[in-house]
Amino acid sequence: GEIKQSMTKEKEERIQEINVLSANVSDVLERREHLLNLEAEIKRCQEDERKKRLAKTEEYTMLVFSLAGTSVEDVEKVCDIVKLFIETGQVTANKDLYIPLNKKLRNAELKQFVTNIIRYNGKENLDAESFLQTAFCEWFSGKKENIAKNYSVLPKDSLVSKDGVEADILLLRKRLATKNNQEFQSVC
C-alpha cells in the first residue's frame, strides 16, 4: 500500500509540475502574442508618421517654390524629385524632371530647404550636395565641397529658415495668404 501511495503522490506532484509548466508556456505564448501586437502597432504608427512627414514635405516644397514664383509645372517636378529623393535616396538626373534656374530662389535658401527636408524626414544619411548638384544643376555647378562650405548664410528675406519644416510651413502659409489677398485686391 505504501508503494502505491508513494507512486500516487509522485504522480500528483508530476501532474502539478506539468500544470505549472503548461501555465508558464501559456504565459510565454500570451506575452509573445502581446509583443507581436505591440510591434505591429509600432510599425503602423511609424508608417503613419512617415506618410504625414512626406505630405508635410510636399506642402513645404509647394509653398517654397510657389512663393518663389516657380511655374506650376516646375513645382510639380520639384515635388516629384523631392519625394523620390526622400523615399529612396535616389537623385534623378532625368531630363523630364529638369528644373530651370529661378533667380528668386537663392543657393543658400535651396541648400537650407534640402537640409530641412532631410532632417525633418530623419534621413541624415542622404547626400544633400549630390541632390542639389543633380536636381538643381543650374544653381550648383561648382564642386561638391564648395556647396558644403558655402551658402550657409540665408538672405534676410529668405523663404526658408534654420528652424525647420514645421516652423517654416506656418510662416509660408501666412505669406501665401497675404500674397493671395494682395493679388485679389489688385484684381478688384
N, C-alpha and C positions, 0 to 999 in steps of 0.2 A: 504494500500500500504506500510505503514511504517513497519508493522509486516512482510510482505513478504520480504521487503528489508533487514530487520534485520535478518530474517531466512536465506536468501541467503548469507548475509555477514558471519553469523555464520557457514554456510555450507562450504563456501570458506575457512574460517580460519581452520575449522576441516580438510578439504582436504589437506590444506597446512601442518598442523601438521602431518597428516598421511604420506604425502610425505617425510617430514623431518625424521620421524621415520623409514620409509622403507629405506631411504638413509643411515641412521645410521646402521640399521640391515644389509644392503648390505655391508657397510664398515666393519662391525664387521666380517661378513662371509668371506669377501675378506682377511682381516688380519689373520683370523683363518686359512684359506687355505694357506696363505703365511707362517705362523708359522709352520704348519704341514709339508710343503715342506722343510723348513729350518731344522726342526727336523729330517726328513728323510735323508737329505743331511749330517747332522752332524753324524748320525748313520752310514751312508755309509762310511764316512771319518774315523770314529773310527774303523770300521771293517777292512778297508784297512790298516790302521796304525797297527792294531793288527796283521794282516797277515804278513805285512812287518817285524815287530819285531820278529814274530815267525820264519820267514825264516832266518833272520839275526842270531837269537839264534841258529838255526840249523847249519848254516855255522860256527858260533863261536865254537859250540860243536865239529863239524867235524875237524876244524883246530886244536883246543887244543888237542884232543885225537889222531888225526893222527900224529901230530908233536911229541907227546909223545911216538910214536911207538906202539899204540894200534892196534890190528888187525882190518881189515875192518869190520868183523862180529861184533866185540865188539863195534866199533864206531857206527854202525847202532843201536845196542841195546841201547847205551847211548843216541843217538838221540831220540829213541822211548820213553825212560823213562823220558827224559827231557821234551819232547813235552807233554806227558801225565801230568806231574807234573805242567807245566806252564798253560796248558789249563784247567785242572780240579782240581788242587791242591792235587791230589791223589799221594800217594807214593806207588809204587807197590813193593811187595815182591815176584813177580812172578819168579820162578826158571828159566824159559826160558830167562828171562832178567837179569840173574846174571852176574855181571861184575867182572872178576878176577882182582886181585891186579896187578898194574903196578907200579913198583918202580920208574919209570921215572917221574911219576906224584906224587908230594908230597902232604901231607894233607893240608898244607896251601894254595897250589895252587887250590886244589879241593874245599876247603871252599870258597876261593875268587871267583872262577868260578861260584859257586852256588849263592853267594851273588850278583855277577854281573848280572846273568841272571834274578834273582828275581827283582832287581832294574830296569833293562832295560825294563822288561815287566810290570812294575808298579804293582807287586804282593807282596808288602811288608807284606801282611797278611799270606803268605805261611811259613811253618815251615822248614827252611833250615837244621836245625840239624837233624830232623827226616828223611828228604830226604837223607842226607849224610849217616846216620846210616843204612838206609834200602837199598838204591841203591848201596852204596859203603861200605858195611859192612866189607870187608877185610881191608879197610883203617881205618875205625872208629868203633872200637869195645868197646870203653870205655863208660862212662856216657855222657849223652847229655850235661850236664853242662860243661864238660871238653872241648867239641867242641866249645862252645860259648866262653869260657875263653881262650883256647889255639889257636894255628895256625893262629895268626894274622900277623906274620912276614913272608913276602914272601922271598924265596931264590933269590939271585942276578940274576940267570939265569932263573927266573920264566917265564912260558909261558903266564901267566895272570898278570894283574896289577890292581891297585885300580882305574884306570882311566875309567874302564867300557868297555862294549861290543864293541862299535863302535871304540874306540881308539885301543883296543886290536886286533880287526879284521885286521886293517891296518897293524899293526906290524906282526901279524901272517901270513898274505898273503906274506909279504916280506920274512919272514923266510922260508916259504914253497917254494917260488920261488928260493931262494938261495940254499935250500936243494936239490930241483929238479935239479938245474943247476949243483951242485957238483956231484950228482949221475949220471947225464948224461955224465959229463966229465970223471968220473971214468970208465964208460962203454966203452967209445970211445978210 
